[in-house]
């Protein structure tokens, strides 16, 4: 009788162990299914379907913050190209400068007013001088606020010569709302020109 009880007790222990193992296995399987389902759902949420010409195209969604340094460099480049690429035409000057002023704070407007007071734009028009800004690189720091340094060359094109200048400026960048006038959503603050010196002059 005692032998049969021991056998029953042993069998019960085995069944209990198997049941526990089965429960653990089910829980692990359920967790794995939930994890992979979440991953699949996240991947599907980052996929956008576009219907074009009767064809279904797939486009991926990305975190906008991943491209912020690229957008910051484009923003700074755009400002300098607009502000310093000028032709001897008052309407063209006003158009370029007004577009540039949307991208920066009052520090750029003060520089513009300073140029106007010194007759800089009038001299360009009177002497038929064109300015071309070529941005070589924009270096963005990883700190907050972002600090940008713009390295470039400026060409001063006169009737008889072309002068090349070495250019360097610095500013900080603040996030602002994107708009048609400011598509990158940055505002340049405390902008200042650190260097703008002649490198060479070539006859035309």
C-alpha positions in Angstrom: 0.0 0.0 0.0 2.8 2.4 0.9 4.6 1.5 -2.3 1.5 2.5 -4.3 1.2 5.8 -2.4 4.8 6.6 -3.2 4.2 5.8 -6.8 1.1 8.1 -6.9 3.1 10.8 -5.1 6.0 10.5 -7.6 3.6 10.6 -10.5 1.9 13.7 -9.1 5.2 15.4 -8.7 6.1 14.6 -12.3 2.7 15.9 -13.5 3.2 19.0 -11.5 6.7 19.6 -12.9 5.5 19.0 -16.4 2.6 21.4 -15.9 4.9 24.1 -14.6 7.3 23.6 -17.5 4.3 23.8 -19.9 3.1 27.1 -18.3 6.6 28.6 -18.5 6.9 27.6 -22.1 3.5 29.1 -23.0 4.4 32.3 -21.2 7.8 32.5 -23.1 6.0 31.8 -26.4 3.3 34.4 -25.7 6.0 37.0 -24.8 7.9 36.3 -28.0 4.7 36.5 -30.1 3.8 39.9 -28.4 7.3 41.2 -29.0 7.4 40.3 -32.7 3.8 41.6 -33.1 4.9 44.9 -31.7 8.0 45.1 -33.9 5.8 44.3 -37.0 3.2 46.9 -36.0 5.9 49.5 -35.5 7.5 48.8 -38.9 4.1 48.9 -40.5 3.4 52.3 -38.8 6.6 53.7 -40.3 5.6 52.7 -43.8 3.5 55.0 -46.0 1.8 53.9 -49.1 1.4 56.3 -52.0 -0.8 55.7 -55.0 0.7 57.2 -58.1 -0.4 56.5 -61.7 -2.3 53.4 -60.6 0.8 51.9 -58.8 1.1 51.5 -55.1 4.5 52.8 -53.9 6.0 52.4 -50.4 7.7 55.3 -48.6 9.4 55.0 -45.3 8.8 57.4 -42.3 11.8 58.7 -40.3 12.3 60.6 -37.1 12.6 64.2 -38.2 15.3 64.8 -35.5 17.7 62.5 -37.3 18.0 65.0 -40.2 18.3 68.2 -38.1 22.0 68.6 -38.6 21.6 68.3 -42.3 18.7 70.8 -42.3 20.8 73.1 -40.1 23.6 73.1 -42.6 21.2 73.7 -45.5 19.5 76.6 -43.6 22.8 78.4 -42.9 24.0 77.8 -46.5 20.7 79.2 -47.9 21.0 82.3 -45.7 24.5 83.2 -46.8 23.8 82.5 -50.5 20.8 84.9 -50.4 22.4 87.6 -48.2 25.7 87.8 -50.1 24.8 86.9 -53.7 23.8 90.2 -55.2 23.5 91.8 -58.6 23.5 95.5 -59.4 19.7 95.7 -59.4 17.8 97.2 -56.5 14.8 94.8 -56.9 17.0 91.8 -57.0 18.9 92.9 -53.9 15.7 93.6 -52.0 14.3 90.2 -53.0 17.3 88.3 -51.9 17.9 90.1 -48.7 14.2 90.0 -47.7 14.2 86.2 -48.1 17.4 85.9 -46.1 16.0 88.0 -43.2 13.3 85.4 -42.6 16.0 83.0 -41.7 17.8 85.1 -39.0 17.1 87.3 -36.1 17.8 91.1 -35.7 21.6 90.5 -35.9 21.2 90.0 -39.7 18.8 93.0 -40.0 21.3 95.2 -38.2 24.0 94.2 -40.7 21.7 95.0 -43.5 20.9 98.4 -42.1 24.6 99.0 -41.6 25.3 98.2 -45.2 22.5 100.5 -46.3 23.7 103.4 -44.2 27.3 103.1 -45.6 25.8 103.1 -49.2 27.1 99.6 -49.9 24.1 98.6 -52.1 24.1 101.9 -53.9 27.8 101.5 -54.7 27.2 98.0 -56.1 24.5 99.4 -58.4 26.5 102.5 -59.4 29.6 100.5 -60.3 27.8 97.5 -61.8 29.4 95.1 -59.3 28.1 91.5 -58.7 28.7 89.5 -55.6 28.6 85.7 -55.6 28.8 83.7 -52.3 30.0 80.1 -52.4 29.7 78.2 -49.2 32.4 75.6 -48.8 31.2 74.0 -45.5 29.1 74.5 -42.5 30.2 73.0 -39.2 27.5 72.3 -36.6 28.4 71.6 -32.9 26.6 68.9 -31.0 25.9 71.2 -28.0 22.7 73.0 -27.2 22.0 75.6 -28.5 23.5 74.5 -31.9 26.4 76.7 -33.0 27.2 76.9 -36.7 30.3 78.1 -38.4 30.1 78.9 -42.1 33.2 78.8 -44.3 33.1 80.1 -47.8 34.4 82.3 -50.6 32.9 85.4 -52.0 33.6 86.7 -55.5 33.4 90.4 -56.2 32.9 90.7 -60.0 33.8 94.1 -61.4 34.0 95.3 -65.0 37.8 94.9 -65.1 38.6 92.4 -62.3 37.4 89.6 -60.1 38.3 89.6 -56.4 38.1 86.5 -54.3 37.5 86.8 -50.6 37.9 84.4 -47.7 34.7 84.3 -45.6 33.9 83.0 -42.1 30.8 83.6 -40.0 29.3 82.2 -36.8 25.8 82.0 -35.3 23.6 79.9 -33.0 20.5 78.1 -34.2 17.1 78.0 -32.5 14.2 75.7 -33.5 11.2 77.6 -34.7 8.0 76.7 -36.6 8.4 75.7 -40.2 6.8 78.0 -42.8 7.0 78.7 -46.5 9.5 81.4 -45.8 11.5 79.2 -43.3 11.1 75.6 -44.5 13.9 74.2 -42.3 12.4 75.5 -39.0 15.6 77.2 -37.7 16.4 80.8 -36.7 19.9 82.1 -36.8 20.7 84.1 -33.7 23.7 86.4 -32.9 25.0 86.1 -36.4 28.4 87.8 -37.0 31.0 87.8 -39.7 34.4 86.8 -38.3 36.5 87.1 -41.4 35.9 88.6 -44.9 39.3 89.4 -46.4 40.7 89.6 -49.9 42.6 86.6 -51.1 43.4 87.5 -54.8 42.4 89.8 -57.6 42.4 88.6 -61.2 41.9 90.8 -64.3 39.0 90.0 -66.5 
